Amino acid sequence: MAAGGEPARFAMLETLRAYGAERLEAAGEDETVAARHAAWCLALAEEAAAHRTARPWLRRVAADYDNLRAALDRAMAARDHDTVLRLAAALGWYWWTQRTIEGRQRLADALALADGQPPTPQLARTLQAAAMVEVSLSPTALTDAQARRARELFERFGDRWGSAFCNLLLAWTELQRAGPGEEGVRLVEEAYATFVELGDLWGEAYAGRARFAFESYYRGLSSDVEEAGQRALAQFEALDDQWGLAQTHFSLGEIARARGDLAGAAASFEAALAAARDAGPLWTQLASLALLASLLALQGDDARAAALNAEAVALFRRTGQPRGFGHLYNELGAVARVRGDLERARRLHTEALGILREIVGWSVPHTLTQLACAEARLGDLEGAEAHLREAADLLRTSPQPATVASILVGAALVAVGRDRPEAAARLLAAAEAVRDRIGITPIGAERHEADLAAEAVRARLDPGALAAAEAAGRALAAEDPLAPLVASA
């Protein structure tokens, strides 16, 4: 035993030593491979981020997304703050267009890991990316805080581009949470001027698209607004940026819809949908599905409208987008009002209101007004008046000229229901004057309901009384058309 045991024991120790050396060498090789992999992923992600949402670069990120995700996971596990922030910030541009829900969580994790660390440009970019994905979902007070903090850091580090882009994020956040206002318009103008000065074509195109969107929402349509939209479209086409094209086509579709050009609106929403399916953003795909389906239903193509609505519902559920249901229910409710299915319309608008009150404050006045129109036609005049007053009061701090005209039509329906034809005629004339001023033409339910009210008024008033009431309505529109509604609250 002694004679043969010791050499065997020493031989075993030599084997273990050799094995350990091999493992250490392998571990060193693994670390080297991991470091090289991380460096390669950072280079790809940051080069792609420099091109923002250009289609070729989004496709390169998508093709290597498993590698990028693995590098981020490894850096998170190692608590490598710098690598995590650099990768997350760069991937923010991809998450803005694809895998947005996953991106939201990964950015939150990255920021949590960096909590308590000194402020850096990488932290500013990660905060900006977090605000970006929230703007494309449902912005909150946190979105506003992240964009403001990012802007503060960009200004500290002398990054004018980053600061200007944060201004756009703040403007979009304000628009969705409270509606268009002077502050949002100012932020957009400042950002646009900065991008033009810097010679950044993508920034100019994106801010240009924001300029015409805010102008149309806040002040109404004009030839300048449409020309700005067409310029943004041409710029995004030159950049091969389907993401920007999707949003610009969508905004142009909204303009065509507001002008009463159903064919033009449908064509723009079709183009927006095609681009969004290719390269996002998610919200444009969701909204295009809902609005295109509504237009097709109004034109009698119920089969395609139903197919698009089914696609929208599946997408809302898969991506966790309650706001999508809110907008869809409003569109379905409007179609139901045209077709006289008023109880269904009331249910749909009520459902939409419950959803949108929580997440998209800008849409609340519009939804209240649609619900009120259904209620007025059903004979629930007190309910309709209460909702119209609430909508009018909200617009005191968040002007929406198109919704003002809708409120006046709703109030005219109530006046008809209370057998006050002079008041109804006055309100309808005020609504028409508001529309003329901002360059819009009613379609669908609003056109249908304005016609119903006008027919009732003509049946009850002689020509002289009608002319006098309409003159008073035009005068009301030139002053403060919502004053009577707010005063009666």
C-alpha positions in Angstrom: 0.0 0.0 0.0 2.7 2.4 1.1 5.0 1.5 -1.8 2.3 2.0 -4.4 0.1 4.6 -2.6 2.3 7.6 -2.5 3.2 7.7 -6.2 -0.5 7.3 -7.0 -1.3 10.2 -4.6 1.3 12.5 -6.1 0.2 11.5 -9.6 -3.4 12.5 -8.7 -2.2 15.9 -7.4 -0.3 16.5 -10.6 -3.5 15.7 -12.6 -5.6 18.1 -10.4 -2.9 20.8 -10.8 -2.9 20.4 -14.6 -6.7 20.4 -14.7 -6.8 23.6 -12.6 -4.3 25.3 -14.9 -6.4 24.3 -17.9 -9.5 25.7 -16.3 -7.8 28.9 -15.4 -6.5 29.2 -18.9 -10.0 28.5 -20.2 -11.5 31.0 -17.9 -9.0 33.6 -19.1 -9.9 32.8 -22.7 -13.6 33.0 -21.8 -13.1 36.4 -20.3 -11.2 37.5 -23.3 -13.9 36.2 -25.6 -16.6 37.9 -23.5 -14.7 41.2 -23.6 -14.3 41.0 -27.3 -18.0 40.2 -27.7 -19.0 43.1 -25.5 -16.7 45.5 -27.5 -18.2 44.2 -30.8 -21.7 44.7 -29.6 -21.0 48.2 -28.3 -19.5 49.2 -31.6 -22.5 47.9 -33.5 -25.1 49.4 -31.2 -23.4 52.8 -31.1 -22.8 52.9 -34.8 -26.4 52.1 -35.4 -27.6 54.7 -32.9 -25.7 57.3 -34.8 -28.1 56.6 -37.7 -31.1 56.7 -35.3 -34.1 55.1 -37.0 -32.7 54.6 -40.6 -34.1 51.3 -41.9 -30.7 49.7 -42.9 -29.3 50.2 -39.4 -32.5 49.0 -37.6 -32.2 45.8 -39.7 -28.6 45.3 -38.7 -29.5 45.6 -35.0 -32.5 43.2 -35.5 -30.2 40.7 -37.2 -27.8 40.6 -34.3 -30.3 41.3 -31.5 -29.7 38.0 -29.7 -26.0 38.9 -29.5 -26.7 42.4 -28.2 -29.2 41.1 -25.7 -26.7 38.5 -24.4 -24.0 41.2 -24.0 -26.4 43.4 -22.1 -27.4 40.5 -19.8 -23.8 39.7 -19.1 -22.9 43.3 -18.3 -26.0 43.5 -16.0 -24.9 40.4 -14.2 -21.4 41.8 -13.8 -22.8 45.1 -12.6 -20.7 46.8 -15.3 -22.5 50.2 -15.1 -20.6 51.8 -18.0 -21.3 49.0 -20.5 -24.9 48.7 -19.4 -25.6 52.4 -19.9 -23.8 52.5 -23.2 -25.6 49.5 -24.6 -29.0 50.5 -23.3 -28.8 54.0 -24.5 -27.7 52.9 -28.0 -30.4 50.2 -28.2 -33.0 52.8 -27.2 -33.3 53.8 -30.8 -34.2 50.2 -31.8 -36.6 49.8 -28.8 -38.3 53.0 -29.9 -39.3 51.2 -33.1 -39.4 47.5 -32.1 -39.7 45.4 -28.9 -40.8 48.5 -27.1 -42.2 46.8 -24.0 -39.0 44.8 -23.6 -37.0 48.0 -24.1 -39.0 49.8 -21.4 -38.1 47.1 -18.8 -34.4 46.9 -19.8 -34.0 50.6 -19.7 -35.6 50.7 -16.2 -33.2 48.0 -15.1 -30.2 49.9 -16.5 -31.2 53.1 -14.7 -31.8 51.1 -11.4 -28.3 49.7 -11.7 -26.9 53.2 -12.2 -28.7 54.7 -9.3 -26.3 56.5 -7.0 -23.5 56.6 -9.7 -22.0 59.9 -10.8 -23.8 61.6 -13.7 -22.3 60.9 -17.1 -23.2 61.5 -20.8 -24.1 57.8 -20.9 -26.6 58.3 -18.1 -28.1 61.3 -20.0 -28.5 59.1 -23.1 -30.1 56.3 -21.1 -32.6 58.6 -19.5 -33.4 60.0 -22.9 -34.0 56.5 -24.3 -36.3 55.7 -21.4 -38.3 58.8 -22.1 -38.4 57.9 -25.8 -40.0 54.5 -25.3 -42.5 55.9 -22.9 -43.5 58.6 -25.3 -44.3 55.9 -27.9 -46.4 54.0 -25.3 -48.2 56.2 -22.6 -46.1 59.0 -21.2 -46.5 59.8 -17.5 -45.1 62.2 -15.0 -42.0 60.0 -14.8 -41.5 60.4 -18.6 -41.5 64.2 -18.1 -39.0 63.9 -15.2 -36.7 61.6 -17.2 -36.6 63.9 -20.2 -36.0 67.0 -18.0 -33.2 65.3 -16.1 -31.6 64.1 -19.4 -31.9 67.7 -20.8 -30.2 69.0 -17.7 -27.3 66.6 -18.1 -26.9 67.2 -21.8 -26.7 71.0 -21.2 -24.1 70.3 -18.5 -22.0 68.3 -20.9 -22.5 70.7 -23.8 -24.5 68.3 -26.0 -26.9 70.7 -27.9 -28.3 67.9 -30.0 -29.3 65.9 -27.0 -30.8 68.9 -25.3 -32.9 69.8 -28.4 -34.1 66.2 -28.7 -35.2 66.2 -25.1 -37.2 69.4 -25.9 -39.2 67.4 -28.5 -39.8 64.5 -26.0 -41.1 67.0 -23.5 -43.4 68.5 -26.1 -44.8 65.2 -27.1 -45.3 64.2 -23.5 -47.2 67.4 -22.8 -49.3 66.9 -25.9 -50.4 63.4 -25.0 -50.9 64.1 -21.3 -52.6 67.5 -21.4 -53.0 68.5 -25.0 -51.2 71.1 -27.2 -50.1 74.3 -25.6 -47.8 77.3 -26.1 -45.0 75.6 -24.2 -45.1 72.6 -26.5 -45.1 74.8 -29.6 -42.1 76.8 -28.2 -40.1 73.7 -27.4 -40.7 72.3 -30.9 -39.6 75.5 -32.5 -36.5 75.7 -30.4 -35.5 72.1 -31.3 -36.1 72.7 -35.0 -33.9 75.8 -35.0 -31.1 73.9 -33.2 -31.2 71.0 -35.7 -31.2 73.3 -38.7 -28.2 75.2 -37.2 -26.4 71.9 -36.5 -27.0 70.7 -40.0 -28.7 67.5 -38.7 -31.1 66.3 -41.4 -32.7 63.6 -39.3 -33.3 66.0 -36.5 -34.6 68.6 -38.9 -37.0 66.1 -40.4 -38.3 64.8 -37.1 -38.7 68.3 -35.6 -40.3 69.5 -38.9 -42.9 66.8 -38.6 -43.5 67.8 -35.0 -43.9 71.5 -36.1 -46.7 70.8 -38.5 -48.4 68.3 -36.2 -48.4 70.8 -33.3 -49.4 73.7 -35.5 -52.4 71.7 -36.9 -53.5 70.5 -33.5 -53.1 73.8 -31.7 -54.1 76.4 -34.4 -55.7 74.5 -37.2 -54.8 73.7 -40.8 -53.1 75.8 -43.4 -51.2 75.4 -46.6 -47.9 76.0 -44.7 -48.8 73.1 -42.4 -49.2 70.7 -45.3 -46.1 72.0 -47.1 -44.1 71.3 -43.9 -45.5 67.8 -43.8 -44.5 67.1 -47.4 -40.9 68.5 -46.7 -40.6 66.1 -43.7 -41.8 63.2 -45.9 -39.2 64.0 -48.6 -36.4 64.2 -45.9 -37.3 60.9 -44.4 -37.5 59.3 -47.8 -34.0 60.5 -48.6 -32.8 59.0 -45.3 -34.5 55.7 -46.0 -36.2 56.1 -42.6 -39.4 54.1 -42.6 -40.0 55.0 -38.9 -40.1 58.7 -39.8 -42.2 58.0 -42.9 -44.8 56.1 -40.9 -45.3 59.0 -38.5 -45.3 61.6 -41.3 -47.8 59.7 -43.4 -50.0 59.3 -40.4 -50.0 63.0 -39.6 -50.7 63.8 -43.3 -53.6 61.3 -43.1 -55.0 63.1 -40.1 -54.8 66.4 -42.0 -56.6 64.9 -45.0 -59.2 63.4 -42.7 -59.7 66.8 -41.1 -60.2 68.4 -44.5 -62.9 65.8 -45.4 -60.7 64.1 -48.0 -61.6 60.5 -47.1 -59.7 58.9 -50.1 -56.6 60.9 -49.4 -56.7 60.1 -45.7 -57.2 56.4 -46.4 -54.2 56.4 -48.8 -52.0 58.1 -46.1 -53.0 55.7 -43.4 -52.3 52.8 -45.7 -48.8 54.2 -46.3 -48.3 54.8 -42.6 -49.4 51.3 -41.8 -47.1 49.7 -44.4 -44.1 51.7 -43.1 -44.9 51.0 -39.4 -45.2 47.3 -40.0 -41.7 47.4 -41.5 -40.0 49.6 -38.9 -42.4 51.0 -36.3 -43.2 52.8 -34.2 -45.8 50.7 -32.5 -48.3 53.6 -31.7 -48.4 54.6 -35.4 -49.3 51.0 -36.4 -52.0 50.9 -33.7 -53.5 54.3 -34.6 -53.3 53.7 -38.4 -55.2 50.4 -38.0 -58.0 52.0 -36.0 -58.4 55.1 -38.2 -58.1 53.3 -41.5 -60.8 50.8 -40.3 -63.1 53.6 -39.4 -62.7 55.3 -42.8 -63.3 52.0 -44.6 -66.5 51.4 -42.5 -67.8 54.8 -43.4 -67.2 54.0 -47.1 -69.1 50.7 -46.7 -66.1 48.3 -46.8 -67.2 46.4 -43.6 -65.2 43.3 -44.4 -61.8 45.0 -44.6 -62.7 47.3 -41.7 -63.5 44.2 -39.5 -60.2 42.5 -40.5 -58.2 45.6 -39.6 -60.0 46.0 -36.3 -59.3 42.3 -35.5 -55.6 42.9 -36.3 -55.6 45.9 -34.0 -57.2 44.1 -31.1 -54.7 41.2 -31.4 -51.9 43.8 -31.4 -53.3 45.7 -28.5 -53.5 42.6 -26.4 -50.0 41.2 -27.4 -48.3 44.5 -26.7 -50.3 45.6 -23.6 -51.7 48.8 -25.1 -54.9 49.8 -23.3 -54.8 53.3 -25.0 -55.2 51.4 -28.3 -58.5 50.1 -27.1 -59.6 53.6 -26.0 -59.0 55.0 -29.5 -60.5 51.9 -31.2 -63.7 52.1 -29.1 -64.1 55.8 -30.0 -63.8 55.0 -33.7 -66.3 52.2 -33.5 -68.6 54.4 -31.5 -68.5 57.1 -34.2 -69.4 54.5 -36.9 -72.3 53.3 -34.7 -73.6 56.8 -34.4 -73.7 57.2 -38.1 -75.6 54.0 -38.4 -78.1 54.9 -35.7 -76.9 52.2 -33.2 -76.9 54.7 -30.3 -76.9 52.4 -27.3 -73.8 50.6 -28.7 -72.2 54.0 -29.4 -72.8 55.1 -25.8 -71.3 51.9 -24.4 -68.2 52.2 -26.6 -67.6 55.8 -25.8 -68.1 55.1 -22.1 -65.5 52.3 -22.3 -63.1 54.6 -24.2 -63.5 57.4 -21.6 -62.7 55.0 -18.7 -59.5 54.0 -20.4 -58.3 57.4 -21.7 -59.0 59.3 -18.5 -56.1 57.3 -16.9 -53.5 57.6 -19.6 -54.1 60.1 -22.4 -55.5 63.3 -21.0 -55.5 65.0 -24.4 -58.1 62.6 -25.8 -60.6 63.1 -22.9 -62.4 66.3 -24.2 -62.9 64.6 -27.6 -64.2 61.4 -25.9 -66.5 63.3 -23.6 -68.0 65.1 -26.6 -68.6 62.0 -28.6 -70.3 60.3 -25.6 -72.4 63.5 -25.1 -73.6 63.4 -28.8 -74.8 59.8 -28.3 -76.5 60.7 -25.1 -78.2 63.7 -26.6 -79.7 61.6 -29.4 -80.8 59.0 -26.9 -82.7 61.7 -24.9 -80.3 61.8 -22.0 -80.0 65.6 -22.2 -78.7 66.1 -18.6 -76.0 63.6 -19.1 -75.0 65.1 -22.4 -74.9 68.6 -20.9 -72.7 67.5 -18.0 -70.2 65.9 -20.3 -70.2 68.8 -22.7 -69.5 71.2 -19.8 -66.7 69.1 -18.6 -65.1 69.0 -22.1 -65.5 72.7 -22.5 -63.9 73.4 -19.1 -60.9 71.1 -20.0 -60.3 73.1 -23.2 -59.9 76.3 -21.2 -56.4 75.1 -20.4 -55.7 72.9 -23.4 -57.0 74.5 -26.6 -58.2 72.0 -29.3 -60.1 74.0 -32.0 -61.5 70.9 -33.8 -62.9 69.6 -30.5 -64.5 73.1 -29.8 -66.5 72.7 -33.1 -67.6 69.2 -32.0 -68.7 70.4 -28.6 -70.9 73.1 -30.3 -72.5 70.4 -32.5 -73.2 68.3 -29.3 -74.7 71.4 -27.6 -76.9 72.0 -30.7 -78.2 68.4 -30.4 -79.1 69.1 -26.8 -80.8 72.4 -27.8 -82.9 70.5 -30.4 -83.9 68.0 -27.7 -85.0 70.8 -25.4 -87.0 72.4 -28.3 -84.7 75.5 -28.5 -84.3 75.8 -32.3 -82.8 79.4 -32.1 -80.1 78.2 -29.7 -79.4 75.2 -31.9 -79.1 77.3 -35.0 -76.7 79.7 -33.2 -74.5 76.8 -32.0 -74.4 75.2 -35.4 -73.4 78.4 -37.1 -70.7 78.9 -34.4 -69.4 75.4 -35.1 -69.3 76.1 -38.8 -67.4 79.4 -38.3 -64.8 77.7 -36.0 -64.3 75.0 -38.7 -63.9 77.6 -41.4 -61.3 79.5 -39.3 -59.1 76.4 -38.8 -59.7 74.9 -42.2 -61.4 71.6 -41.3 -64.5 69.8 -42.8 -66.5 67.4 -40.6 -66.9 63.8 -41.6 -68.6 60.7 -40.3 -70.6 61.1 -37.1 -70.0 64.8 -36.6 -71.2 65.6 -40.2 -74.2 63.3 -39.7 -75.2 64.9 -36.4 -74.7 68.4 -37.6 -77.0 67.6 -40.5 -79.6 66.1 -38.2 -79.6 69.2 -36.0 -79.8 71.5 -39.0 -82.7 69.7 -40.5 -84.6 70.0 -37.2 -83.8 73.7 -37.0 -85.0 74.4 -40.5 -88.2 72.6 -39.8 -89.0 74.9 -36.8 -87.6 78.3 -37.8 -88.7 80.7 -40.5 -86.0 82.1 -42.8 -85.7 85.4 -40.9 -85.3 83.8 -37.5 -82.8 81.3 -38.9 -80.7 84.1 -40.5 -80.7 86.1 -37.2 -79.7 83.0 -35.2 -76.9 82.1 -37.6 -75.5 85.7 -37.5 -75.4 85.5 -33.7 -73.6 82.2 -33.9 -70.9 83.6 -36.1 -70.4 86.5 -33.7 -70.2 84.0 -30.8 -67.5 82.1 -32.7 -65.4 85.2 -33.1 -65.5 85.9 -29.4 -65.6 82.8 -27.0 -67.8 80.0 -28.4 -67.5 77.9 -25.3 -68.4 80.7 -22.8 -72.1 79.8 -22.5 -71.3 76.1 -21.7 -68.6 76.9 -19.1 -70.8 79.6 -17.5 -73.6 77.1 -17.0 -71.4 74.7 -15.2 
